[in-house]
Amino acid sequence: MEKTIKSVIRSIVEEEMTNMITKHTDDHEASMAKGELRDMITNGAELYKMIQHGQELPGWVSGYITLSSDYIHSVYEYMKENQGK
């Protein structure tokens, strides 16, 4: 699983570097969204490593993780359904 996380982060960094070199700035909203997603992936990967199996977490932490996951899943489903439209 850790190799997969590293490969996803590596590909995002490579894409960002390519965009910086080519000065690709078509849509401000898309650019901001990609930056936020990059941060979420990076922070998520670090959190994944921090949380130990069986570790007790405060309720609000579990709740925030659940909400974040639900929101991202909803956006993913929307984008998937509207691809190519």
N, CA and C atoms as an extended XYZ file, in Angstrom:
255
Properties=species:S:1:pos:R:3:atomname:S:1:resname:S:1:resid:I:1 pbc="F F F"
N         0.820       -1.198        0.000 N   MET     1
C         0.000        0.000        0.000 CA  MET     1
C         0.861        1.258        0.000 C   MET     1
N         1.953        1.249        0.756 N   GLU     2
C         2.812        2.433        0.835 CA  GLU     2
C         3.439        2.747       -0.519 C   GLU     2
N         3.805        1.715       -1.308 N   LYS     3
C         4.361        1.961       -2.636 CA  LYS     3
C         3.338        2.651       -3.513 C   LYS     3
N         2.075        2.258       -3.418 N   THR     4
C         1.026        2.879       -4.201 CA  THR     4
C         0.879        4.343       -3.820 C   THR     4
N         0.878        4.651       -2.550 N   ILE     5
C         0.769        6.032       -2.087 CA  ILE     5
C         1.946        6.848       -2.613 C   ILE     5
N         3.146        6.292       -2.499 N   LYS     6
C         4.331        7.007       -2.987 CA  LYS     6
C         4.252        7.235       -4.490 C   LYS     6
N         3.776        6.251       -5.245 N   SER     7
C         3.707        6.416       -6.694 CA  SER     7
C         2.663        7.463       -7.076 C   SER     7
N         1.554        7.535       -6.335 N   VAL     8
C         0.537        8.558       -6.608 CA  VAL     8
C         1.109        9.936       -6.316 C   VAL     8
N         1.766       10.090       -5.186 N   ILE     9
C         2.359       11.384       -4.832 CA  ILE     9
C         3.429       11.771       -5.855 C   ILE     9
N         4.255       10.815       -6.244 N   ARG    10
C         5.307       11.088       -7.229 CA  ARG    10
C         4.698       11.560       -8.554 C   ARG    10
N         3.630       10.916       -9.010 N   SER    11
C         3.030       11.314      -10.280 CA  SER    11
C         2.399       12.699      -10.184 C   SER    11
N         1.837       13.033       -9.025 N   ILE    12
C         1.259       14.369       -8.838 CA  ILE    12
C         2.351       15.424       -8.865 C   ILE    12
N         3.444       15.175       -8.184 N   VAL    13
C         4.560       16.120       -8.178 CA  VAL    13
C         5.108       16.302       -9.591 C   VAL    13
N         5.255       15.206      -10.338 N   GLU    14
C         5.750       15.291      -11.708 CA  GLU    14
C         4.805       16.114      -12.579 C   GLU    14
N         3.502       15.903      -12.411 N   GLU    15
C         2.522       16.670      -13.182 CA  GLU    15
C         2.599       18.149      -12.833 C   GLU    15
N         2.718       18.458      -11.546 N   GLU    16
C         2.816       19.852      -11.120 CA  GLU    16
C         4.076       20.510      -11.691 C   GLU    16
N         5.179       19.780      -11.695 N   MET    17
C         6.424       20.323      -12.247 CA  MET    17
C         6.257       20.592      -13.739 C   MET    17
N         5.629       19.680      -14.453 N   THR    18
C         5.387       19.866      -15.880 CA  THR    18
C         4.516       21.090      -16.108 C   THR    18
N         3.466       21.243      -15.300 N   ASN    19
C         2.591       22.403      -15.438 CA  ASN    19
C         3.322       23.704      -15.153 C   ASN    19
N         4.232       23.685      -14.178 N   MET    20
C         5.004       24.892      -13.874 CA  MET    20
C         5.906       25.249      -15.043 C   MET    20
N         6.505       24.247      -15.664 N   ILE    21
C         7.425       24.492      -16.775 CA  ILE    21
C         6.669       25.035      -17.984 C   ILE    21
N         5.505       24.452      -18.273 N   THR    22
C         4.738       24.882      -19.453 CA  THR    22
C         3.804       26.046      -19.146 C   THR    22
N         3.789       26.505      -17.873 N   LYS    23
C         2.938       27.612      -17.444 CA  LYS    23
C         1.482       27.376      -17.830 C   LYS    23
N         1.013       26.182      -17.548 N   HIS    24
C        -0.354       25.761      -17.848 CA  HIS    24
C        -1.302       26.363      -16.814 C   HIS    24
N        -2.052       27.394      -17.204 N   THR    25
C        -2.965       28.059      -16.267 CA  THR    25
C        -4.306       28.307      -16.936 C   THR    25
N        -4.965       27.274      -17.417 N   ASP    26
C        -6.236       27.429      -18.113 CA  ASP    26
C        -7.351       27.915      -17.195 C   ASP    26
N        -7.540       27.274      -16.061 N   ASP    27
C        -8.681       27.562      -15.207 CA  ASP    27
C        -8.215       27.705      -13.766 C   ASP    27
N        -8.484       28.842      -13.192 N   HIS    28
C        -8.067       29.111      -11.817 CA  HIS    28
C        -8.706       28.131      -10.844 C   HIS    28
N       -10.002       27.827      -11.024 N   GLU    29
C       -10.697       26.901      -10.131 CA  GLU    29
C       -10.079       25.507      -10.191 C   GLU    29
N        -9.799       25.037      -11.389 N   ALA    30
C        -9.198       23.711      -11.549 CA  ALA    30
C        -7.807       23.679      -10.925 C   ALA    30
N        -7.055       24.742      -11.116 N   SER    31
C        -5.714       24.824      -10.545 CA  SER    31
C        -5.765       24.791       -9.025 C   SER    31
N        -6.683       25.531       -8.451 N   MET    32
C        -6.825       25.551       -6.990 CA  MET    32
C        -7.276       24.184       -6.476 C   MET    32
N        -8.221       23.569       -7.176 N   ALA    33
C        -8.717       22.258       -6.765 CA  ALA    33
C        -7.595       21.230       -6.788 C   ALA    33
N        -6.770       21.270       -7.833 N   LYS    34
C        -5.660       20.320       -7.916 CA  LYS    34
C        -4.655       20.544       -6.794 C   LYS    34
N        -4.421       21.794       -6.425 N   GLY    35
C        -3.529       22.080       -5.310 CA  GLY    35
C        -4.078       21.547       -3.994 C   GLY    35
N        -5.376       21.729       -3.783 N   GLU    36
C        -6.011       21.213       -2.570 CA  GLU    36
C        -5.956       19.689       -2.542 C   GLU    36
N        -6.212       19.053       -3.680 N   LEU    37
C        -6.153       17.598       -3.747 CA  LEU    37
C        -4.739       17.091       -3.484 C   LEU    37
N        -3.749       17.802       -4.021 N   ARG    38
C        -2.350       17.431       -3.775 CA  ARG    38
C        -2.058       17.478       -2.283 C   ARG    38
N        -2.517       18.534       -1.611 N   ASP    39
C        -2.312       18.651       -0.169 CA  ASP    39
C        -3.025       17.533        0.586 C   ASP    39
N        -4.249       17.213        0.160 N   MET    40
C        -4.998       16.152        0.828 CA  MET    40
C        -4.309       14.804        0.668 C   MET    40
N        -3.776       14.533       -0.504 N   ILE    41
C        -3.087       13.262       -0.732 CA  ILE    41
C        -1.832       13.183        0.120 C   ILE    41
N        -1.070       14.263        0.138 N   THR    42
C         0.159       14.294        0.938 CA  THR    42
C        -0.155       14.137        2.420 C   THR    42
N        -1.092       14.946        2.923 N   ASN    43
C        -1.459       14.868        4.341 CA  ASN    43
C        -2.110       13.535        4.669 C   ASN    43
N        -2.935       13.041        3.764 N   GLY    44
C        -3.589       11.748        3.976 CA  GLY    44
C        -2.592       10.613        4.077 C   GLY    44
N        -1.578       10.651        3.224 N   ALA    45
C        -0.546        9.605        3.267 CA  ALA    45
C         0.212        9.650        4.588 C   ALA    45
N         0.519       10.858        5.059 N   GLU    46
C         1.219       10.994        6.335 CA  GLU    46
C         0.333       10.532        7.492 C   GLU    46
N        -0.945       10.914        7.464 N   LEU    47
C        -1.867       10.470        8.507 CA  LEU    47
C        -2.021        8.951        8.509 C   LEU    47
N        -2.087        8.387        7.312 N   TYR    48
C        -2.207        6.934        7.190 CA  TYR    48
C        -1.058        6.238        7.915 C   TYR    48
N         0.148        6.799        7.773 N   LYS    49
C         1.310        6.217        8.448 CA  LYS    49
C         1.284        6.472        9.955 C   LYS    49
N         0.701        7.602       10.389 N   MET    50
C         0.673        7.954       11.811 CA  MET    50
C        -0.302        7.095       12.615 C   MET    50
N        -1.421        6.751       12.005 N   ILE    51
C        -2.468        6.029       12.731 CA  ILE    51
C        -2.105        4.551       12.796 C   ILE    51
N        -2.015        4.058       14.009 N   GLN    52
C        -1.644        2.663       14.239 CA  GLN    52
C        -2.898        1.800       14.355 C   GLN    52
N        -2.790        0.552       13.918 N   HIS    53
C        -3.903       -0.394       14.021 CA  HIS    53
C        -4.342       -0.502       15.479 C   HIS    53
N        -5.628       -0.337       15.725 N   GLY    54
C        -6.166       -0.441       17.078 CA  GLY    54
C        -6.026        0.819       17.916 C   GLY    54
N        -5.439        1.861       17.353 N   GLN    55
C        -5.240        3.111       18.092 CA  GLN    55
C        -6.584        3.778       18.379 C   GLN    55
N        -6.733        4.305       19.578 N   GLU    56
C        -7.924        5.062       19.950 CA  GLU    56
C        -7.792        6.486       19.401 C   GLU    56
N        -8.806        6.931       18.677 N   LEU    57
C        -8.823        8.289       18.142 CA  LEU    57
C       -10.011        9.041       18.740 C   LEU    57
N        -9.847       10.335       18.985 N   PRO    58
C       -10.991       11.118       19.452 CA  PRO    58
C       -12.115       11.052       18.419 C   PRO    58
N       -13.333       11.144       18.894 N   GLY    59
C       -14.486       11.066       18.004 CA  GLY    59
C       -14.462       12.092       16.890 C   GLY    59
N       -14.028       13.309       17.210 N   TRP    60
C       -14.019       14.346       16.183 CA  TRP    60
C       -13.032       14.016       15.065 C   TRP    60
N       -11.922       13.333       15.394 N   VAL    61
C       -10.938       12.956       14.373 CA  VAL    61
C       -11.561       11.950       13.412 C   VAL    61
N       -12.173       10.913       13.977 N   SER    62
C       -12.845        9.919       13.138 CA  SER    62
C       -13.943       10.560       12.301 C   SER    62
N       -14.683       11.480       12.906 N   GLY    63
C       -15.760       12.164       12.194 CA  GLY    63
C       -15.248       12.999       11.034 C   GLY    63
N       -14.161       13.731       11.246 N   TYR    64
C       -13.593       14.555       10.176 CA  TYR    64
C       -13.088       13.679        9.035 C   TYR    64
N       -12.458       12.569        9.366 N   ILE    65
C       -11.964       11.657        8.331 CA  ILE    65
C       -13.136       11.096        7.531 C   ILE    65
N       -14.202       10.724        8.232 N   THR    66
C       -15.388       10.194        7.551 CA  THR    66
C       -16.015       11.241        6.644 C   THR    66
N       -16.177       12.466        7.139 N   LEU    67
C       -16.735       13.543        6.320 CA  LEU    67
C       -15.874       13.822        5.097 C   LEU    67
N       -14.568       13.898        5.294 N   SER    68
C       -13.650       14.160        4.187 CA  SER    68
C       -13.769       13.084        3.123 C   SER    68
N       -13.785       11.844        3.564 N   SER    69
C       -13.904       10.724        2.639 CA  SER    69
C       -15.219       10.791        1.867 C   SER    69
N       -16.301       11.096        2.564 N   ASP    70
C       -17.616       11.183        1.924 CA  ASP    70
C       -17.655       12.315        0.901 C   ASP    70
N       -17.116       13.473        1.265 N   TYR    71
C       -17.105       14.604        0.339 CA  TYR    71
C       -16.294       14.289       -0.917 C   TYR    71
N       -15.124       13.726       -0.736 N   ILE    72
C       -14.275       13.406       -1.886 CA  ILE    72
C       -14.941       12.357       -2.763 C   ILE    72
N       -15.570       11.374       -2.130 N   HIS    73
C       -16.268       10.346       -2.911 CA  HIS    73
C       -17.397       10.973       -3.733 C   HIS    73
N       -18.143       11.911       -3.146 N   SER    74
C       -19.229       12.579       -3.868 CA  SER    74
C       -18.704       13.363       -5.064 C   SER    74
N       -17.604       14.078       -4.882 N   VAL    75
C       -17.009       14.835       -5.991 CA  VAL    75
C       -16.512       13.877       -7.070 C   VAL    75
N       -15.886       12.785       -6.653 N   TYR    76
C       -15.401       11.781       -7.608 CA  TYR    76
C       -16.558       11.241       -8.454 C   TYR    76
N       -17.664       10.878       -7.803 N   GLU    77
C       -18.816       10.344       -8.526 CA  GLU    77
C       -19.369       11.382       -9.503 C   GLU    77
N       -19.449       12.643       -9.065 N   TYR    78
C       -19.921       13.718       -9.950 CA  TYR    78
C       -19.013       13.843      -11.173 C   TYR    78
N       -17.712       13.919      -10.944 N   MET    79
C       -16.761       14.084      -12.035 CA  MET    79
C       -16.790       12.883      -12.979 C   MET    79
N       -16.894       11.713      -12.421 N   LYS    80
C       -16.937       10.486      -13.223 CA  LYS    80
C       -18.166       10.477      -14.133 C   LYS    80
N       -19.320       10.855      -13.585 N   GLU    81
C       -20.570       10.879      -14.365 CA  GLU    81
C       -20.559       11.952      -15.441 C   GLU    81
N       -19.820       13.033      -15.207 N   ASN    82
C       -19.831       14.157      -16.144 CA  ASN    82
C       -18.599       14.233      -17.038 C   ASN    82
N       -17.816       13.182      -17.037 N   GLN    83
C       -16.621       13.160      -17.894 CA  GLN    83
C       -17.041       13.245      -19.359 C   GLN    83
N       -16.385       14.103      -20.082 N   GLY    84
C       -16.638       14.206      -21.517 CA  GLY    84
C       -17.887       14.972      -21.892 C   GLY    84
N       -18.563       15.585      -20.940 N   LYS    85
C       -19.767       16.365      -21.259 CA  LYS    85
C       -19.421       17.799      -21.514 C   LYS    85
